[in-house]
Amino acid sequence: MDPHDPAQPDTALALALAADDPQHRLQTAMRAGTSPKPGDLAILVARCEVEPDFQVREMLTWAINRHPADAALPLVLAQLSSPVPLARSQALHTLSKIGDPAAWPHVTDALLHDADDEVARTAWRAAVVLVPYGAEEELATRLGAELGRGSFEVQRSLARALGALGEASEQLLERATRSGDAAVRAHATAALRVLEDPESTFYLDA
C-alpha cells in the first residue's frame, strides 16, 4: 500500500478526526475538504455517524460535498439504513446539500416518519430540497401524516417544510384544520399561516 496514493484511506485523517479537541477536528475536516482525496471520502462519511459537535458535522458535510457526487452518493446513501439516528440524520442533511436527484427515491416513508425526531425533521428538509417537479402534492400528503407530532420545535419544522411546498400543501392543510384531532387542527392552522405568509412567526393557538 502506497501511503502517498490519494486513493488509499488516510489513517492519520481518521485519527485526527477522532481527537478530543473539537477545534482540531474542525480544522482537520476543513483541510480534508480544501484538498479532497478519494481515499478520504469513506473516512469523512463514517465520522458523521459519531461526530458530536454540530459545527464539525457541518464541516464534514462540506468536505464530503467537495468530492464528485457519483463517488459520495453511494457512501452517504448507505448511512440511511444505519441503526444510529445521528448517521441517518447527517446523511439526509448531506444529501440535501449534494442535491443529486438520484437521492430522491431514498427519502422513504420510514425516514419521513422516523421515530427519532431529529431524523424525521432532517428528512422533511431534505425531501423539500430533493422532491422532483410534479411530486410536490404527493410529498405534502406524506408529510401531512405527521401533523400534530411532537414538540413545538418539531411542529415548526414540519410547518416550514409544508410551507416550502407552497400551493401543493394548501388543500391538505385546509382539510387538516377540520380534523377531529385537536393537535392536528392546531398544527395545521399554524402551518397554514406560515404558508400564507412565509415571513410570519410560527405559533400555536392557545
N, C-alpha and C positions, 0 to 999 in steps of 0.2 A: 504493500500500500504506500503510495506516494503522499506524504503529508502536505506537499505543496500543490497537489491536484485539487482544483476548486470544486470538483465533483464529489470529493470524498468528505464524509462528515468530519467536522472540526471539533475534536474533543475539548479543546481549550474554550471554544464558544459555549459548549454545554456547561462546562464548569463555571464559566464567568456568569452565565445566566442563572446559575443556582447560588450565587454569592449572597451573603446575608444583607448587604447594603443595597437597598432599592435604587439608589442613585447610580451605583456601579452597574446594576442590571440594566437600568435605563440607558446609560451610555453605551453599554455593550450592544443592546438592541439597535441603538441608533447607528453605531458603526457597522453592524451587520447589514442594515438597510442602505447605508451610504455606499457600501461596496458589496453588493449581493453576489453570493457564490452559490452555485447549485447545491453543493453539499450542506449548506446552512439551512436549507428550507425545512427539512424534516425536523431539525432541532428547534427551529423557531415555532413551528406548529405545535410540537409536543410541549414546549414550555407554556403555551397558552392554557394548557389543561391544569396547570398547578400554580401559575403566577398570581400571587395575592394582591399585588399593587395595581390599581386601575391605570395609572399613567404608564407603567411598564407594559401592561397589556395593550394599551393604545399604540405604543411604540412597536411592539411585536407585530401588531396588525399592519402598521405602516411598512415595516420591514418585509413582511410576507408579500404585501402588495407591490413591492419593488421587483418581485420575480414575475416571470411570464405567467399569465393566468392559466395556461394549459398545464403548467407544472404545479402551480399552487392548488388549483381547484380539487384534484383528487385527494390530496392530503387533508385539505380543510373539510371536504365533504365527509370523509371517513370519521371525523370527530363528531358529527351529528348523531352518531349511534353510541357515543361514549356513555357509560353509566355515570360519569362525573358531570353534574349540572354546569359547572364552570366551563368545561370543554365544549359542551353543546352551545352555551350562550356565546362564548367568544367566537366559535366557528360561525355562528349565524351573523354576528357583528362583522366578522371579516368578509363573509360572502357579500354582505351589503356594500362593503367598501370596494370589493373586486368588481361587483356589478355585472358579472357574466350571466346572461340569460339562461345558460345551461344549468345554473343552480336552482332555478325556479321549481322544477318538479320535486326537488329535495326538501322544500319547505312544506313539510307534510302536516296533516291534521294533528299527528302525535306531537309535533313541536308547537304548533299554534295553541294546543290545549295542554301543553306540558304541565305536570303537577308543580313544578318549580316556577315560581312567579317570574324570576329574572329570565329564565329561559323563554317562557311564553312572551314576555314583554319584548325581548330581543327578536323573537320570531315575528312578532307583529310588525316591528320596524323594518326588518329585512324583507318581509313579504310585500310591504308597500313599495319598497325600492325595486324589487325584482319582478313584480306582477306584470305579465305581458299585456299589451293593449288588447282590450276586449274581455279580459278576465276580471275586471275590477268588481263587477257586481257579484260574481261568484266568491271572490275573496271577502267582500263585505259580508256576505251571508255566513261564511266560515268564521269570521271574526265576531259576528253578531252573537254567536253561541256563547261568547264569553262575557256578554253584558251582565252586570251585577256581580262580577267576580272580584274578590279580594279587597285590598286596602285602597285608600284614596289614591296613592301613587300608581297602583296597578290600574285603577279605573281611568285615571288621567292618561296613562299611556295608551290604553285602548281607544279612548276618545280622540286622541291625536292621530292614531293610525286610521281610524274611520274617517276623521276629518280630512286627512290627506288623500283619501279616495274620492273626495268631492261628491258629486251628484250620485255616484254609484252607491253611496251609503244612505242617501236621503230617505228613500221609501222604507228601507229596513228600520231605520231609527224612528221614523214616524209610527210604524206599526208597534215597535217595542215600547213606545210611550203609553200604549194602551194595554201593556202586558198585565196579567194577573199577579205578577211578582213585583212587589213594591221596590225591591232593589234594582231590578231590571228597568222599571219605569223611571226611577230617579237617574240612573246612569244614562239611559237613552236620552232623557230630556237634557241633561248636561252636555252630552256628546253632540246633540243637535244644535245647541247654542254655539259650540266650537265650530261645527260645520258651517253654520250661517255667518259666523264672524271669527275667522281664524286668529284674530288678534285678541279675542276675549279671554278672560281668565276662567279656567275650568273650576266649577264649584258644583256641589250637590245641594239641592234644595233641602232645607231642614224638614 
